[in-house]
């Protein structure tokens, strides 16, 4: 399995877009990838500039922010983030009765020196068991999304349900382009996180389930080794929030590492 790194993303993208069924299309797409990636690196394009100029690339690539290699890597924001998610307490359930295996994602938020980051807000969202996000559904209340705040020791605990892999929408221009190639249009199981903490570089990332399908063929090239996490099965009993659960559940432990802005 070859996951995405800053060093290999261009080669991986060229390889996949080179599967276009029409030879001329393959030539155009692979050349476009090489030039776009080279341009972005040369001018150190910021995320705001990227989004303003070419918004649809948000689904197919990621920006290089030059983060320290020990900081948690960024991935794509994706089109389904919604502002204004409700705040929930430590270990509160953002799935709110939605079917699925209970999943606790827990750990700490810290800086590069190892110091805890207290009061950091983790904006969390994910798809349901049908691969659908709230933004795609006719619902009037928050669904599978919430904001959690770290405690004084930097600890956090999210309760949700285990995510599933899903296909990206194929009825628009991106789907039309993907359909012209051999590229898989599936995403591996993941949960989205956004940490926008004053004084730190904004972190937009995913956590992917270890062993999930499509880890090595994620259509948006978001899968990175540092973000693949074991979802450990647990028997009924104590949970990371200090409570207990009367059925089987999953535990995913992960420490987010933030970089101070300007370093």
VOGU-3710 file (C-alpha; in Angstrom, 3 decimals, decimal comma):
1> xxxxxxxxxx> 0,000/0,000/0,000  1,389/3,398/-0,996  -0,149/6,297/0,920  0,163/9,955/0,059  3,103/12,122/1,124  4,208/15,575/0,050  7,021/13,964/-1,902  4,966/11,401/-3,833  1,595/13,069/-4,380  2,540/14,357/-7,842
11> xxxxxxxxxx> 3,744/10,972/-9,035  0,652/9,252/-7,653  -1,656/11,792/-9,273  0,125/11,474/-12,634  -0,136/7,680/-12,438  -3,870/7,722/-11,732  -4,860/10,421/-14,209  -2,740/8,589/-16,763  -5,387/5,837/-16,751  -7,708/7,979/-18,880
21> xxxxxxxxxx> -9,148/5,797/-21,621  -8,434/8,355/-24,320  -4,651/8,719/-24,878  -4,885/12,429/-25,619  -6,913/13,035/-22,439  -4,314/11,083/-20,449  -1,561/13,240/-21,929  -3,395/16,469/-21,082  -4,343/15,448/-17,531  -0,904/14,204/-16,532
31> xxxxxxxxxx> 0,775/17,321/-17,914  -1,778/19,495/-16,109  -1,055/17,753/-12,815  2,701/18,216/-13,157  2,391/21,910/-14,006  -0,245/22,674/-11,338  1,717/20,957/-8,593  4,937/22,630/-9,716  3,254/26,048/-9,801  1,733/25,624/-6,329
41> xxxxxxxxxx> 5,096/24,662/-4,858  7,006/27,432/-6,644  4,816/30,321/-5,446  3,898/28,679/-2,099  0,237/29,242/-2,856  -1,907/29,839/0,235  -5,173/28,029/0,827  -7,177/31,245/0,531  -5,567/32,039/-2,822  -6,132/28,486/-4,027
51> xxxxxxxxxx> -9,793/28,498/-3,034  -10,439/31,897/-4,585  -8,807/30,955/-7,888  -9,772/27,327/-8,451  -12,428/26,199/-5,939  -13,082/22,781/-7,394  -9,460/21,717/-6,746  -10,453/21,570/-3,083  -11,888/18,124/-3,874  -8,866/16,719/-5,623
61> xxxxxxxxxx> -5,751/18,005/-3,930  -4,285/19,613/-0,873  -2,163/22,618/-0,219  1,428/22,516/1,014  1,618/24,714/4,092  5,204/23,745/4,884  4,262/22,279/8,268  6,831/20,709/10,549  7,016/16,956/9,823  5,997/16,255/13,426
71> xxxxxxxxxx> 2,784/18,281/13,104  -0,431/16,506/12,131  -0,709/16,755/8,330  -3,488/18,622/6,565  -5,884/17,059/4,089  -8,789/18,448/2,068  -11,714/20,275/3,661  -14,227/18,697/1,310  -17,539/20,185/0,211  -19,700/19,070/3,161
81> xxxxxxxxxx> -18,412/21,081/6,107  -21,112/23,226/7,720  -20,412/26,219/9,966  -22,113/26,508/13,323  -22,027/22,930/14,575  -23,389/22,592/18,126  -20,962/22,394/21,061  -20,936/19,078/22,924  -19,294/18,043/26,161  -16,433/15,612/26,677
91> xxxxxxxxxx> -17,552/12,242/25,297  -21,046/13,405/24,305  -22,641/11,484/21,437  -22,813/13,407/18,154  -24,492/10,457/16,407  -27,645/11,012/18,500  -29,242/7,638/17,853  -28,047/7,139/14,260  -27,455/3,443/13,607  -23,910/2,113/13,731
101> xxxxxxxxxx> -21,231/0,689/15,971  -20,371/3,184/18,739  -16,959/4,763/18,189  -14,966/6,800/20,698  -12,197/8,935/19,183  -10,034/10,218/22,006  -6,569/11,542/22,803  -4,917/14,912/23,278  -4,215/18,097/21,366  -0,662/19,332/21,936
111> xxxxxxxxxx> 1,967/21,524/20,341  5,277/20,477/18,821  7,004/20,655/22,208  4,491/18,230/23,686  2,687/20,861/25,764  -1,100/20,380/25,964  -3,354/22,831/24,141  -6,268/23,563/26,450  -9,503/25,041/25,095  -8,869/23,884/21,523
121> xxxxxxxxxx> -12,110/23,410/19,587  -12,352/20,317/17,398  -14,988/20,769/14,687  -15,967/17,195/13,734  -18,192/15,847/10,941  -18,713/12,637/8,980  -20,980/10,756/6,589  -23,677/8,333/7,708  -23,972/4,631/6,920  -25,263/5,456/3,442
131> xxxxxxxxxx> -22,307/7,712/2,674  -24,441/10,845/2,999  -23,561/14,089/4,782  -26,065/16,384/6,419  -25,584/18,960/3,645  -26,901/16,390/1,165  -30,064/15,642/3,147  -33,326/17,536/3,764  -32,794/17,859/7,531  -33,243/20,863/9,817
141> xxxxxxxxxx> -30,907/19,977/12,689  -27,267/19,055/13,151  -26,540/15,488/12,107  -23,248/13,691/12,690  -21,405/16,914/13,389  -20,403/18,765/16,562  -17,712/20,823/18,272  -15,695/19,441/21,184  -13,324/21,435/23,413  -10,148/20,109/24,971
151> xxxxxxxxxx> -9,754/20,073/28,749  -6,895/21,669/30,700  -4,657/18,674/30,001  -5,392/18,912/26,261  -7,579/15,801/26,283  -10,645/15,373/24,096  -13,222/12,646/23,586  -15,640/12,343/20,648  -18,435/9,796/20,614  -19,965/8,887/17,268
161> xxxxxxxxxx> -20,585/5,786/15,144  -18,046/4,013/12,958  -17,865/5,646/9,493  -18,096/3,742/6,228  -16,405/4,314/2,891  -18,520/5,871/0,149  -18,540/7,022/-3,468  -18,199/10,700/-4,299  -21,119/12,217/-6,244  -20,667/11,329/-9,910
171> xxxxxxxxxx> -23,389/13,513/-11,434  -21,324/16,704/-11,768  -18,223/17,849/-13,670  -15,807/16,130/-11,279  -17,679/12,835/-11,678  -17,625/13,249/-15,440  -13,868/13,701/-15,394  -13,244/10,757/-13,043  -15,523/8,520/-15,136  -13,247/9,115/-18,136
181> xxxxxxxxxx> -10,421/7,318/-16,308  -9,782/4,129/-14,354  -9,634/6,111/-11,087  -11,750/4,708/-8,260  -14,497/7,128/-7,200  -14,586/5,807/-3,628  -13,304/7,273/-0,373  -12,119/5,131/2,559  -13,916/5,308/5,918  -12,962/8,515/7,730
191> xxxxxxxxxx> -13,962/11,249/10,171  -13,248/14,929/9,419  -11,610/17,327/11,889  -11,010/21,071/11,744  -8,953/22,753/14,485  -8,736/26,531/14,157  -6,939/27,500/17,365  -5,677/31,086/17,906  -1,906/31,239/17,612  -1,622/27,951/15,723
201> xxxxxxxxxx> -1,701/26,950/12,071  -5,209/25,869/11,093  -5,486/22,094/10,853  -7,943/20,532/8,398  -7,599/16,782/8,410  -9,210/13,323/8,475  -8,699/10,198/10,547  -8,964/7,023/8,461  -9,811/3,561/9,738  -6,893/1,162/9,555
211> xxxxxxxxxx> -7,694/-1,713/7,212  -10,558/0,119/5,485  -11,213/-0,365/1,782  -9,857/2,249/-0,656  -7,053/3,504/1,617  -4,609/3,248/-1,269  -6,985/4,584/-3,930  -8,727/7,505/-2,195  -10,203/9,590/-5,005  -9,108/12,886/-3,376
221> xxxxxxxxxx> -5,597/11,690/-2,456  -6,265/12,446/1,214  -4,976/9,243/2,804  -1,673/9,633/4,640  0,084/7,093/6,812  0,100/9,449/9,810  -3,697/9,674/9,680  -4,517/5,951/9,543  -5,734/4,854/12,975  -6,698/1,483/14,424
231> xxxxxxxxxx> -10,344/1,226/15,457  -9,854/-1,235/18,305  -12,843/-3,426/19,214  -13,860/-3,273/22,880  -16,177/-5,350/25,020  -19,072/-3,815/27,003  -17,750/-1,817/29,930  -15,862/1,395/30,748  -15,385/3,991/27,995  -12,809/6,810/27,559
241> xxxxxxxxxx> -15,266/9,483/28,691  -15,415/7,963/32,164  -18,758/6,269/31,547  -19,690/2,779/30,416  -21,506/1,139/27,534  -23,526/-2,084/27,536  -22,569/-3,313/24,057  -19,476/-3,720/21,849  -17,782/-0,517/20,793  -14,672/0,783/19,017
251> xxxxxxxxxx> -11,801/2,868/20,376  -9,619/5,111/18,188  -6,832/6,913/20,022  -5,087/9,842/18,313  -3,034/12,858/19,415  -3,312/15,961/17,245  -0,097/17,990/17,062  -0,436/21,697/16,202  2,254/24,052/14,941  2,497/27,582/16,278
261> xxx> 1,682/30,136/13,599  4,732/31,690/12,004  7,157/28,919/13,005
//
